């Protein structure tokens, strides 16, 4: 029993609190590019490009790394489908020895008006299959999520078409600025912490 306790204690110490894993959720095929459901991909793409990060294909997706404010930020775009997002997230958390509390997941949210963003340090999946998969695989709800509002302007029975549909021309007019703002939120979380960022942006 003593040796078992020592093993788990040493495992816990291995976590590096200066490391973050940022996971943008989306679907990998070209047909899904530019859709509301892929806003997580769009945000991490912008973050990578703005910081001159090269995303290289690796296990379960594309991975990049940057240094910011003395912290290491690992950026992941899973190449699994949305409802299997837990597999790559769990793999890279374990591989990089990152605590779930330093995991930041970016998702679309039907329950927020278009352009509104909400940061939370934990919570339920809210009916989002990507979050559901991650919670099931890493066995905790205690990770940071950045929800990007896509609105719910669809008719009854048309939710899937809406979520997997392209942005409207009106939405596209402000999308670039919104994506940039959300990228800045991620960096703010890393530098100042989630509570400070919630107070500033929520």
MDTraj code that builds the backbone (N, CA, C; nanometers):
import mdtraj as md
import numpy as np

residues = "UNK UNK UNK UNK UNK UNK UNK UNK UNK UNK UNK UNK UNK UNK UNK UNK UNK UNK UNK UNK UNK UNK UNK UNK UNK UNK UNK UNK UNK UNK UNK UNK UNK UNK UNK UNK UNK UNK UNK UNK UNK UNK UNK UNK UNK UNK UNK UNK UNK UNK UNK UNK UNK UNK UNK UNK UNK UNK UNK UNK UNK UNK UNK UNK UNK UNK UNK UNK UNK UNK UNK UNK UNK UNK UNK UNK UNK UNK UNK UNK UNK UNK UNK UNK UNK UNK UNK UNK UNK UNK UNK UNK UNK UNK UNK UNK UNK UNK UNK UNK UNK UNK UNK UNK UNK UNK UNK UNK UNK UNK UNK UNK UNK UNK UNK UNK UNK UNK UNK UNK UNK UNK UNK UNK UNK UNK UNK UNK UNK UNK UNK UNK UNK UNK UNK UNK UNK UNK UNK UNK UNK UNK UNK UNK UNK UNK UNK UNK UNK UNK UNK UNK UNK UNK UNK UNK UNK UNK UNK UNK UNK UNK UNK UNK UNK UNK UNK UNK UNK UNK UNK UNK UNK UNK UNK UNK UNK UNK UNK UNK UNK UNK UNK UNK UNK UNK UNK UNK UNK UNK UNK UNK UNK UNK UNK UNK UNK UNK UNK UNK UNK UNK".split()
xyz = np.array([
    [0.0830, -0.1201, 0.0000],
    [0.0000, 0.0000, 0.0000],
    [0.0871, 0.1260, 0.0000],
    [0.1950, 0.1214, 0.0781],
    [0.2857, 0.2356, 0.0850],
    [0.3484, 0.2640, -0.0507],
    [0.3897, 0.1579, -0.1189],
    [0.4499, 0.1739, -0.2523],
    [0.3486, 0.2255, -0.3531],
    [0.2234, 0.1812, -0.3392],
    [0.1175, 0.2270, -0.4293],
    [0.0924, 0.3765, -0.4100],
    [0.0890, 0.4203, -0.2843],
    [0.0705, 0.5631, -0.2559],
    [0.1871, 0.6434, -0.3136],
    [0.3062, 0.5930, -0.2965],
    [0.4256, 0.6624, -0.3485],
    [0.4197, 0.6750, -0.4989],
    [0.3697, 0.5698, -0.5663],
    [0.3587, 0.5718, -0.7126],
    [0.2650, 0.6833, -0.7580],
    [0.1458, 0.6903, -0.6965],
    [0.0488, 0.7916, -0.7370],
    [0.0949, 0.9319, -0.6996],
    [0.1651, 0.9445, -0.5880],
    [0.2187, 1.0751, -0.5483],
    [0.3210, 1.1243, -0.6502],
    [0.4070, 1.0335, -0.6936],
    [0.5081, 1.0703, -0.7933],
    [0.4453, 1.1024, -0.9279],
    [0.3385, 1.0281, -0.9629],
    [0.2685, 1.0554, -1.0873],
    [0.2097, 1.1968, -1.0855],
    [0.1529, 1.2345, -0.9705],
    [0.0913, 1.3657, -0.9574],
    [0.1950, 1.4758, -0.9736],
    [0.3147, 1.4541, -0.9199],
    [0.4194, 1.5547, -0.9262],
    [0.4710, 1.5760, -1.0678],
    [0.4461, 1.4801, -1.1559],
    [0.4968, 1.4900, -1.2918],
    [0.4257, 1.5982, -1.3733],
    [0.3056, 1.6369, -1.3351],
    [0.2319, 1.7382, -1.4094],
    [0.3080, 1.8703, -1.4086],
    [0.3138, 1.9328, -1.5239],
    [0.3820, 2.0616, -1.5386],
    [0.2757, 2.1707, -1.5476],
    [0.2655, 2.2540, -1.4442],
    [0.1618, 2.3564, -1.4407],
    [0.1905, 2.4724, -1.5362],
    [0.3052, 2.4715, -1.5977],
    [0.3379, 2.5739, -1.6975],
    [0.3045, 2.5287, -1.8394],
    [0.2388, 2.4147, -1.8506],
    [0.1966, 2.3632, -1.9806],
    [0.0447, 2.3718, -1.9937],
    [-0.0003, 2.4086, -2.1129],
    [-0.1432, 2.4120, -2.1442],
    [-0.1679, 2.3353, -2.2741],
    [-0.2832, 2.2696, -2.2795],
    [-0.3280, 2.2066, -2.4037],
    [-0.4535, 2.2786, -2.4501],
    [-0.4468, 2.3377, -2.5698],
    [-0.5603, 2.4082, -2.6287],
    [-0.6144, 2.3216, -2.7418],
    [-0.7395, 2.2804, -2.7299],
    [-0.8007, 2.1912, -2.8283],
    [-0.9171, 2.2626, -2.8961],
    [-0.9043, 2.2848, -3.0256],
    [-1.0145, 2.3390, -3.1035],
    [-1.0933, 2.2248, -3.1642],
    [-1.2237, 2.2216, -3.1391],
    [-1.3042, 2.1092, -3.1869],
    [-1.3657, 2.1385, -3.3240],
    [-1.3745, 2.0342, -3.4030],
    [-1.4333, 2.0439, -3.5362],
    [-1.4331, 1.9080, -3.6028],
    [-1.4770, 1.9039, -3.7255],
    [-1.4721, 1.7827, -3.8064],
    [-1.3661, 1.8000, -3.9152],
    [-1.2910, 1.6938, -3.9451],
    [-1.1696, 1.7090, -4.0254],
    [-1.1877, 1.7238, -4.1767],
    [-1.2966, 1.6783, -4.2330],
    [-1.3080, 1.6768, -4.3794],
    [-1.3349, 1.8163, -4.4355],
    [-1.2921, 1.8367, -4.5601],
    [-1.3047, 1.9683, -4.6243],
    [-1.4486, 2.0174, -4.6302],
    [-1.5427, 1.9261, -4.6408],
    [-1.6844, 1.9642, -4.6483],
    [-1.7298, 2.0421, -4.5242],
    [-1.6619, 2.0224, -4.4128],
    [-1.6998, 2.0886, -4.2880],
    [-1.6282, 2.2216, -4.2673],
    [-1.5330, 2.2518, -4.3534],
    [-1.4575, 2.3762, -4.3393],
    [-1.5496, 2.4974, -4.3539],
    [-1.5343, 2.5940, -4.2645],
    [-1.6157, 2.7144, -4.2731],
    [-1.7568, 2.7002, -4.2210],
    [-1.7852, 2.5902, -4.1504],
    [-1.9183, 2.5714, -4.0923],
    [-1.9195, 2.6166, -3.9466],
    [-2.0376, 2.6361, -3.8938],
    [-2.0511, 2.6826, -3.7558],
    [-1.9895, 2.5829, -3.6571],
    [-2.0055, 2.4553, -3.6847],
    [-1.9578, 2.3509, -3.5939],
    [-1.8049, 2.3483, -3.5864],
    [-1.7384, 2.4094, -3.6837],
    [-1.5921, 2.4048, -3.6905],
    [-1.5250, 2.5315, -3.6395],
    [-1.5972, 2.6125, -3.5645],
    [-1.5396, 2.7377, -3.5165],
    [-1.4181, 2.7123, -3.4270],
    [-1.4152, 2.5990, -3.3583],
    [-1.2986, 2.5652, -3.2765],
    [-1.1728, 2.5536, -3.3608],
    [-1.1848, 2.4901, -3.4770],
    [-1.0735, 2.4817, -3.5716],
    [-1.0312, 2.6217, -3.6172],
    [-1.1293, 2.7046, -3.6498],
    [-1.0992, 2.8386, -3.7021],
    [-1.0221, 2.9220, -3.6000],
    [-1.0591, 2.9099, -3.4752],
    [-0.9935, 2.9887, -3.3707],
    [-0.8500, 2.9420, -3.3470],
    [-0.8287, 2.8114, -3.3400],
    [-0.6902, 2.7650, -3.3189],
    [-0.6056, 2.7861, -3.4444],
    [-0.6678, 2.7819, -3.5628],
    [-0.5937, 2.8156, -3.6848],
    [-0.5442, 2.9596, -3.6792],
    [-0.6311, 3.0485, -3.6360],
    [-0.5938, 3.1899, -3.6259],
    [-0.4854, 3.2101, -3.5205],
    [-0.5016, 3.1449, -3.4049],
    [-0.4023, 3.1552, -3.2985],
    [-0.2658, 3.1080, -3.3480],
    [-0.2647, 2.9966, -3.4176],
    [-0.1390, 2.9426, -3.4700],
    [-0.0746, 3.0378, -3.5705],
    [-0.1549, 3.0855, -3.6635],
    [-0.1035, 3.1735, -3.7681],
    [-0.0519, 3.3052, -3.7102],
    [-0.1251, 3.3615, -3.6146],
    [-0.0863, 3.4898, -3.5562],
    [0.0427, 3.4803, -3.4757],
    [0.0762, 3.3605, -3.4312],
    [0.1963, 3.3395, -3.3501],
    [0.3035, 3.2614, -3.4273],
    [0.2837, 3.2501, -3.5583],
    [0.3805, 3.1814, -3.6450],
    [0.4088, 3.0380, -3.5995],
    [0.3047, 2.9703, -3.5576],
    [0.3154, 2.8311, -3.5142],
    [0.2866, 2.7392, -3.6328],
    [0.3743, 2.6441, -3.6547],
    [0.3536, 2.5445, -3.7599],
    [0.2804, 2.4246, -3.6999],
    [0.1649, 2.3928, -3.7566],
    [0.0883, 2.2770, -3.7121],
    [0.1296, 2.1560, -3.7945],
    [0.1836, 2.0545, -3.7270],
    [0.2331, 1.9352, -3.7953],
    [0.1445, 1.8155, -3.7634],
    [0.1267, 1.7304, -3.8620],
    [0.0435, 1.6122, -3.8408],
    [0.1119, 1.5173, -3.7436],
    [0.0360, 1.4738, -3.6464],
    [0.0865, 1.3827, -3.5444],
    [-0.0266, 1.2872, -3.5089],
    [-0.0093, 1.2128, -3.4028],
    [-0.1120, 1.1164, -3.3665],
    [-0.2425, 1.1869, -3.3315],
    [-0.3503, 1.1409, -3.3886],
    [-0.4856, 1.1923, -3.3632],
    [-0.5099, 1.3334, -3.4142],
    [-0.4200, 1.3899, -3.4946],
    [-0.4504, 1.5231, -3.5452],
    [-0.3278, 1.6052, -3.5778],
    [-0.3432, 1.7366, -3.5713],
    [-0.2354, 1.8309, -3.5990],
    [-0.1992, 1.9031, -3.4701],
    [-0.0681, 1.9144, -3.4456],
    [-0.0198, 1.9673, -3.3194],
    [0.0830, 2.0769, -3.3446],
    [0.0749, 2.1824, -3.2649],
    [0.1719, 2.2911, -3.2685],
    [0.2050, 2.3356, -3.1283],
    [0.3100, 2.4157, -3.1142],
    [0.3532, 2.4597, -2.9820],
    [0.4044, 2.6028, -2.9885],
    [0.3732, 2.6800, -2.8855],
    [0.4283, 2.8143, -2.8746],
    [0.4592, 2.8452, -2.7292],
    [0.5497, 2.9396, -2.7105],
    [0.5832, 2.9896, -2.5775],
    [0.5145, 3.1242, -2.5601],
    [0.4528, 3.1414, -2.4438],
    [0.3846, 3.2680, -2.4167],
    [0.3858, 3.2949, -2.2679],
    [0.4386, 3.4097, -2.2301],
    [0.4409, 3.4521, -2.0903],
    [0.5035, 3.3463, -1.9995],
    [0.6085, 3.2825, -2.0493],
    [0.6779, 3.1815, -1.9707],
    [0.6085, 3.0471, -1.9658],
    [0.5014, 3.0309, -2.0417],
    [0.4253, 2.9052, -2.0447],
    [0.4375, 2.8382, -2.1819],
    [0.4191, 2.7081, -2.1836],
    [0.4156, 2.6321, -2.3089],
    [0.2705, 2.6036, -2.3450],
    [0.2308, 2.6447, -2.4643],
    [0.0948, 2.6203, -2.5118],
    [0.1009, 2.5207, -2.6274],
    [0.0409, 2.4060, -2.6078],
    [0.0316, 2.3039, -2.7117],
    [-0.1072, 2.3145, -2.7751],
    [-0.1105, 2.3300, -2.9057],
    [-0.2361, 2.3506, -2.9786],
    [-0.2693, 2.2242, -3.0569],
    [-0.3907, 2.1754, -3.0411],
    [-0.4322, 2.0507, -3.1053],
    [-0.5584, 2.0697, -3.1879],
    [-0.5529, 2.0222, -3.3123],
    [-0.6715, 2.0086, -3.3973],
    [-0.6928, 1.8592, -3.4226],
    [-0.7873, 1.7977, -3.3526],
    [-0.8089, 1.6537, -3.3702],
    [-0.8526, 1.6199, -3.5129],
    [-0.8080, 1.5056, -3.5624],
    [-0.8536, 1.4607, -3.6939],
    [-0.9580, 1.3501, -3.6817],
    [-1.0082, 1.3312, -3.5597],
    [-1.1232, 1.2418, -3.5407],
    [-1.2493, 1.3251, -3.5626],
    [-1.3612, 1.2609, -3.5720],
    [-1.4855, 1.3366, -3.5797],
    [-1.5195, 1.3931, -3.4424],
    [-1.6083, 1.4904, -3.4423],
    [-1.6432, 1.5642, -3.3216],
    [-1.6773, 1.4730, -3.2051],
    [-1.7585, 1.3705, -3.2303],
    [-1.8046, 1.2855, -3.1197],
    [-1.6985, 1.1885, -3.0688],
    [-1.5759, 1.1952, -3.1252],
    [-1.4637, 1.1142, -3.0766],
    [-1.3510, 1.2034, -3.0248],
    [-1.3819, 1.3273, -2.9933],
    [-1.2797, 1.4237, -2.9518],
    [-1.2086, 1.3840, -2.8229],
    [-1.2706, 1.3001, -2.7435],
    [-1.2096, 1.2585, -2.6175],
    [-1.0837, 1.1763, -2.6355],
    [-1.0763, 1.0991, -2.7436],
    [-0.9588, 1.0128, -2.7644],
    [-0.8305, 1.0939, -2.7823],
    [-0.8254, 1.1894, -2.8770],
    [-0.7030, 1.2680, -2.8909],
    [-0.6742, 1.3560, -2.7700],
    [-0.7781, 1.4076, -2.7077],
    [-0.7573, 1.4933, -2.5907],
    [-0.6929, 1.4149, -2.4769],
    [-0.7452, 1.2986, -2.4482],
    [-0.6889, 1.2152, -2.3426],
    [-0.5457, 1.1750, -2.3752],
    [-0.5223, 1.1365, -2.4995],
    [-0.3878, 1.0919, -2.5388],
    [-0.2850, 1.2014, -2.5155],
    [-0.3143, 1.3233, -2.5613],
    [-0.2150, 1.4301, -2.5528],
    [-0.2034, 1.4883, -2.4128],
    [-0.3097, 1.4862, -2.3346],
    [-0.2967, 1.5242, -2.1938],
    [-0.1976, 1.4327, -2.1230],
    [-0.2120, 1.3019, -2.1472],
    [-0.1227, 1.2046, -2.0834],
    [0.0187, 1.2135, -2.1400],
    [0.0288, 1.2249, -2.2702],
    [0.1597, 1.2288, -2.3366],
    [0.2411, 1.3494, -2.2914],
    [0.1755, 1.4643, -2.2800],
    [0.2445, 1.5887, -2.2456],
    [0.2454, 1.6161, -2.0951],
    [0.1795, 1.5267, -2.0183],
    [0.1720, 1.5399, -1.8721],
    [0.1117, 1.6747, -1.8313],
    [-0.0061, 1.7014, -1.8851],
    [-0.0789, 1.8247, -1.8574],
    [-0.2030, 1.7926, -1.7750],
    [-0.2246, 1.8688, -1.6678],
    [-0.3439, 1.8479, -1.5846],
    [-0.4690, 1.8929, -1.6600],
    [-0.5823, 1.8258, -1.6383],
    [-0.7069, 1.8698, -1.7010],
    [-0.7419, 2.0156, -1.6721],
    [-0.7027, 2.0673, -1.5567],
    [-0.7312, 2.2071, -1.5241],
    [-0.6569, 2.3038, -1.6152],
    [-0.5564, 2.2548, -1.6877],
    [-0.4829, 2.3355, -1.7852],
    [-0.5212, 2.2998, -1.9289],
    [-0.6356, 2.2366, -1.9427],
    [-0.6920, 2.2061, -2.0743],
    [-0.7935, 2.3140, -2.1107],
    [-0.7804, 2.3700, -2.2311],
    [-0.8746, 2.4701, -2.2815],
    [-0.9377, 2.4150, -2.4088],
    [-1.0687, 2.3962, -2.4077],
    [-1.1403, 2.3399, -2.5225],
    [-1.2293, 2.4477, -2.5828],
    [-1.2199, 2.4664, -2.7150],
    [-1.3000, 2.5676, -2.7845],
    [-1.4100, 2.4994, -2.8634],
    [-1.5351, 2.5403, -2.8378],
    [-1.6501, 2.4757, -2.9010],
    [-1.7532, 2.5790, -2.9457],
    [-1.8399, 2.5369, -3.0345],
    [-1.9565, 2.6161, -3.0749],
    [-2.0678, 2.5960, -2.9732],
    [-2.1548, 2.6967, -2.9595],
    [-2.2629, 2.6875, -2.8612],
    [-2.3916, 2.7464, -2.9176],
    [-2.4915, 2.6602, -2.9290],
    [-2.6235, 2.7019, -2.9774],
    [-2.6972, 2.7902, -2.8780],
    [-2.6610, 2.7815, -2.7514],
    [-2.7342, 2.8517, -2.6467],
    [-2.6864, 2.9954, -2.6262],
    [-2.5863, 3.0360, -2.7027],
    [-2.5370, 3.1734, -2.6970],
    [-2.5650, 3.2424, -2.8296],
    [-2.6032, 3.3689, -2.8234],
    [-2.6228, 3.4460, -2.9461],
    [-2.4938, 3.4506, -3.0270],
    [-2.5084, 3.4667, -3.1563],
    [-2.3912, 3.4723, -3.2422],
    [-2.2924, 3.5788, -3.1931],
    [-2.1663, 3.5399, -3.1832],
    [-2.0603, 3.6329, -3.1459],
    [-2.0351, 3.6440, -2.9973],
    [-2.1294, 3.5958, -2.9143],
    [-2.1072, 3.5974, -2.7703],
    [-2.0146, 3.4815, -2.7329],
    [-1.9245, 3.5054, -2.6398],
    [-1.8354, 3.3995, -2.5921],
    [-1.8455, 3.3884, -2.4414],
    [-1.8325, 3.2667, -2.3918],
    [-1.8360, 3.2424, -2.2485],
    [-1.7219, 3.1492, -2.2105],
    [-1.6528, 3.1862, -2.1034],
    [-1.5434, 3.1053, -2.0509],
    [-1.5896, 3.0448, -1.9195],
    [-1.5643, 2.9156, -1.9021],
    [-1.5987, 2.8485, -1.7778],
    [-1.4849, 2.7541, -1.7384],
    [-1.4566, 2.7414, -1.6078],
    [-1.3490, 2.6526, -1.5631],
    [-1.3919, 2.5063, -1.5527],
    [-1.5220, 2.4807, -1.5655],
    [-1.5750, 2.3445, -1.5551],
    [-1.7217, 2.3475, -1.5963],
    [-1.7861, 2.2313, -1.5944],
    [-1.9288, 2.2280, -1.6250],
    [-1.9708, 2.1046, -1.7021],
    [-2.1012, 2.0948, -1.7257],
    [-2.1582, 1.9832, -1.8010],
    [-2.1255, 1.9979, -1.9495],
    [-2.1671, 1.8983, -2.0279],
    [-2.1396, 1.9043, -2.1718],
    [-2.2375, 1.9938, -2.2466],
    [-2.3517, 2.0275, -2.1838],
    [-2.4479, 2.1165, -2.2474],
    [-2.5057, 2.0623, -2.3774],
    [-2.5033, 1.9295, -2.3936],
    [-2.5552, 1.8687, -2.5152],
    [-2.4571, 1.8684, -2.6307],
    [-2.3338, 1.9109, -2.6065],
    [-2.2330, 1.9151, -2.7131],
    [-2.1584, 1.7819, -2.7165],
    [-2.1626, 1.7137, -2.8307],
    [-2.1039, 1.5800, -2.8400],
    [-1.9531, 1.5789, -2.8203],
    [-1.8858, 1.6845, -2.8628],
    [-1.7417, 1.6915, -2.8435],
    [-1.7049, 1.6994, -2.6969],
    [-1.7732, 1.7873, -2.6235],
    [-1.7495, 1.7987, -2.4795],
    [-1.7876, 1.6692, -2.4080],
    [-1.8962, 1.6099, -2.4498],
    [-1.9409, 1.4843, -2.3893],
    [-1.8333, 1.3770, -2.4017],
    [-1.7747, 1.3657, -2.5195],
    [-1.6705, 1.2659, -2.5432],
    [-1.5479, 1.2932, -2.4562],
    [-1.5089, 1.4195, -2.4454],
    [-1.3914, 1.4542, -2.3654],
    [-1.4155, 1.4228, -2.2177],
    [-1.5312, 1.4616, -2.1663],
    [-1.5634, 1.4352, -2.0256],
    [-1.5608, 1.2855, -1.9967],
    [-1.6158, 1.2069, -2.0870],
    [-1.6187, 1.0614, -2.0675],
    [-1.4782, 1.0023, -2.0675],
    [-1.3924, 1.0500, -2.1569],
    [-1.2595, 0.9914, -2.1715],
    [-1.1624, 1.0334, -2.0627],
    [-1.1650, 1.1612, -2.0225],
    [-1.0690, 1.2053, -1.9209],
    [-1.1283, 1.1973, -1.7803],
    [-1.2570, 1.1609, -1.7749],
    [-1.3243, 1.1310, -1.6484],
    [-1.3285, 1.2497, -1.5530],
    [-1.3455, 1.3696, -1.6071],
    [-1.3650, 1.4873, -1.5242],
    [-1.4311, 1.5976, -1.6063],
    [-1.5072, 1.6824, -1.5378],
    [-1.5664, 1.8010, -1.6009],
    [-1.4839, 1.9263, -1.5712],
    [-1.3753, 1.9077, -1.4956],
    [-1.2969, 2.0216, -1.4487],
    [-1.1870, 2.0605, -1.5476],
    [-1.2297, 2.1106, -1.6603],
    [-1.1372, 2.1675, -1.7575],
    [-1.2023, 2.2932, -1.8152],
    [-1.1184, 2.3823, -1.8675],
    [-1.1659, 2.5114, -1.9166],
    [-1.2310, 2.4941, -2.0528],
    [-1.3437, 2.5587, -2.0711],
    [-1.4065, 2.5574, -2.2039],
    [-1.4372, 2.7011, -2.2458],
    [-1.4071, 2.7294, -2.3706],
    [-1.4390, 2.8578, -2.4334],
    [-1.5490, 2.8308, -2.5343],
    [-1.6679, 2.8808, -2.5036],
    [-1.7844, 2.8561, -2.5890],
    [-1.8075, 2.9775, -2.6802],
    [-1.8167, 2.9513, -2.8080],
    [-1.8412, 3.0567, -2.9068],
    [-1.9865, 3.0466, -2.9521],
    [-2.0627, 3.1521, -2.9311],
    [-2.2044, 3.1502, -2.9655],
    [-2.2303, 3.1493, -3.1152],
    [-2.3116, 3.0547, -3.1583],
    [-2.3492, 3.0478, -3.3003],
    [-2.4979, 3.0786, -3.3187],
    [-2.5689, 3.1061, -3.2073],
    [-2.7106, 3.1357, -3.2172],
    [-2.7934, 3.0108, -3.2438],
    [-2.9238, 3.0312, -3.2537],
    [-3.0151, 2.9180, -3.2787],
    [-3.1254, 2.9582, -3.3764],
    [-3.0838, 3.0266, -3.4801],
    [-3.1790, 3.0782, -3.5786],
    [-3.2129, 2.9715, -3.6828],
    [-3.2801, 2.8674, -3.6368],
    [-3.3177, 2.7588, -3.7289],
    [-3.4591, 2.7119, -3.6975],
    [-3.5221, 2.6517, -3.7966],
    [-3.6574, 2.6006, -3.7793],
    [-3.6536, 2.4650, -3.7100],
    [-3.7659, 2.4270, -3.6533],
    [-3.7770, 2.2983, -3.5848],
    [-3.7341, 2.1838, -3.6767],
    [-3.6461, 2.0999, -3.6244],
    [-3.5986, 1.9853, -3.7015],
    [-3.4803, 2.0157, -3.7910],
    [-3.4346, 2.1404, -3.7912],
    [-3.3252, 2.1812, -3.8808],
    [-3.1953, 2.2108, -3.8062],
    [-3.1857, 2.1643, -3.6825],
    [-3.0680, 2.1964, -3.6018],
    [-2.9384, 2.1457, -3.6648],
    [-2.9379, 2.0216, -3.7107],
    [-2.8156, 1.9644, -3.7693],
    [-2.7738, 2.0422, -3.8930],
    [-2.8712, 2.0748, -3.9782],
    [-2.8400, 2.1530, -4.0979],
    [-2.7813, 2.2886, -4.0607],
    [-2.8339, 2.3477, -3.9559],
    [-2.7859, 2.4795, -3.9126],
    [-2.6429, 2.4711, -3.8586],
    [-2.6202, 2.3765, -3.7703],
    [-2.4886, 2.3618, -3.7081],
    [-2.3813, 2.3288, -3.8124],
    [-2.4172, 2.2445, -3.9071],
    [-2.3208, 2.2037, -4.0100],
    [-2.3250, 2.2955, -4.1325],
    [-2.4005, 2.4033, -4.1222],
    [-2.4113, 2.4971, -4.2335],
    [-2.3044, 2.6046, -4.2292],
    [-2.2900, 2.6762, -4.3409],
    [-2.1937, 2.7851, -4.3516],
    [-2.2477, 2.9096, -4.2824],
    [-2.1577, 2.9987, -4.2448],
    [-2.1968, 3.1260, -4.1858],
    [-2.2726, 3.2099, -4.2872],
    [-2.3651, 3.2890, -4.2389],
    [-2.4375, 3.3802, -4.3274],
    [-2.3454, 3.4960, -4.3670],
    [-2.3842, 3.5711, -4.4676],
    [-2.3036, 3.6850, -4.5117],
    [-2.2922, 3.7901, -4.4014],
    [-2.3995, 3.8100, -4.3266],
    [-2.3969, 3.9053, -4.2150],
    [-2.2995, 3.8583, -4.1069],
    [-2.3039, 3.7309, -4.0733],
    [-2.2123, 3.6759, -3.9732],
    [-2.0673, 3.6868, -4.0189],
    [-2.0453, 3.6614, -4.1469],
    [-1.9092, 3.6659, -4.2009],
    [-1.8460, 3.8047, -4.1885],
    [-1.9294, 3.9073, -4.1874],
    [-1.8773, 4.0440, -4.1791],
    [-1.7996, 4.0701, -4.0502],
    [-1.8397, 4.0030, -3.9423],
    [-1.7738, 4.0261, -3.8133],
    [-1.6941, 3.9056, -3.7642],
    [-1.6955, 3.7975, -3.8408],
    [-1.6365, 3.6720, -3.7940],
    [-1.4857, 3.6845, -3.7697],
    [-1.4158, 3.7522, -3.8582],
    [-1.2698, 3.7627, -3.8443],
    [-1.2312, 3.8317, -3.7134],
    [-1.2989, 3.9410, -3.6805],
    [-1.2703, 4.0121, -3.5557],
    [-1.3051, 3.9267, -3.4341],
    [-1.4139, 3.8533, -3.4421],
    [-1.4552, 3.7685, -3.3310],
    [-1.3551, 3.6553, -3.3078],
    [-1.3079, 3.5960, -3.4155],
    [-1.2084, 3.4897, -3.4040],
    [-1.0801, 3.5438, -3.3412],
    [-1.0392, 3.6625, -3.3825],
    [-0.9212, 3.7254, -3.3243],
    [-0.9402, 3.7496, -3.1749],
    [-1.0575, 3.8003, -3.1365],
    [-1.0858, 3.8261, -2.9952],
    [-1.0797, 3.6985, -2.9116],
    [-1.1325, 3.5893, -2.9682],
    [-1.1310, 3.4624, -2.8951],
    [-0.9900, 3.4067, -2.8819],
    [-0.9072, 3.4300, -2.9820],
    [-0.7666, 3.3901, -2.9721],
    [-0.6981, 3.4645, -2.8587],
    [-0.7304, 3.5931, -2.8456],
    [-0.6728, 3.6731, -2.7384],
    [-0.7210, 3.6246, -2.6014],
    [-0.8450, 3.5762, -2.5938],
    [-0.8959, 3.5222, -2.4679],
    [-0.8133, 3.4019, -2.4224],
    [-0.7760, 3.3185, -2.5167],
    [-0.6960, 3.1999, -2.4833],
    [-0.5625, 3.2419, -2.4226],
    [-0.4963, 3.3369, -2.4848],
    [-0.3679, 3.3850, -2.4330],
    [-0.3849, 3.4507, -2.2962],
    [-0.4970, 3.5192, -2.2781],
    [-0.5236, 3.5843, -2.1502],
    [-0.5429, 3.4809, -2.0395],
    [-0.6088, 3.3711, -2.0700],
    [-0.6255, 3.2625, -1.9728],
    [-0.4895, 3.2097, -1.9297],
    [-0.4034, 3.1852, -2.0271],
    [-0.2705, 3.1304, -1.9980],
    [-0.1899, 3.2259, -1.9109],
    [-0.1968, 3.3546, -1.9398],
    [-0.1157, 3.4529, -1.8683],
    [-0.1743, 3.4929, -1.7337],
    [-0.3062, 3.5123, -1.7289],
    [-0.3679, 3.5710, -1.6101],
    [-0.4585, 3.4761, -1.5324],
    [-0.4883, 3.3590, -1.5879],
    [-0.5755, 3.2641, -1.5195],
    [-0.7195, 3.2753, -1.5658],
    [-0.7947, 3.1693, -1.5420],
    [-0.9304, 3.1621, -1.5942],
    [-1.0251, 3.2585, -1.5225],
    [-1.0120, 3.2752, -1.3919],
    [-1.1030, 3.3634, -1.3184],
    [-1.0856, 3.5084, -1.3633],
    [-0.9613, 3.5524, -1.3762],
    [-0.9338, 3.6882, -1.4225],
    [-0.9908, 3.7102, -1.5629],
    [-0.9743, 3.6090, -1.6476],
    [-1.0232, 3.6202, -1.7856],
    [-1.1747, 3.6228, -1.7912],
    [-1.2400, 3.5453, -1.7076],
    [-1.3863, 3.5476, -1.6997],
    [-1.4358, 3.6859, -1.6606],
    [-1.3708, 3.7467, -1.5634],
    [-1.4094, 3.8798, -1.5187],
    [-1.3919, 3.9835, -1.6287],
    [-1.2899, 3.9669, -1.7106],
    [-1.2612, 4.0636, -1.8166],
    [-1.3524, 4.0460, -1.9372],
    [-1.3780, 3.9197, -1.9781],
    [-1.4458, 3.8955, -2.1046],
    [-1.5918, 3.8512, -2.0925],
    [-1.6275, 3.7811, -1.9852],
    [-1.7641, 3.7313, -1.9758],
    [-1.8632, 3.8454, -1.9510],
])
top = md.Topology()
chain = top.add_chain()
for i, resn in enumerate(residues, 1):
    res = top.add_residue(resn, chain, resSeq=i)
    for name in ("N", "CA", "C"):
        top.add_atom(name, md.element.get_by_symbol(name[0]), res)
traj = md.Trajectory(xyz[None], top)
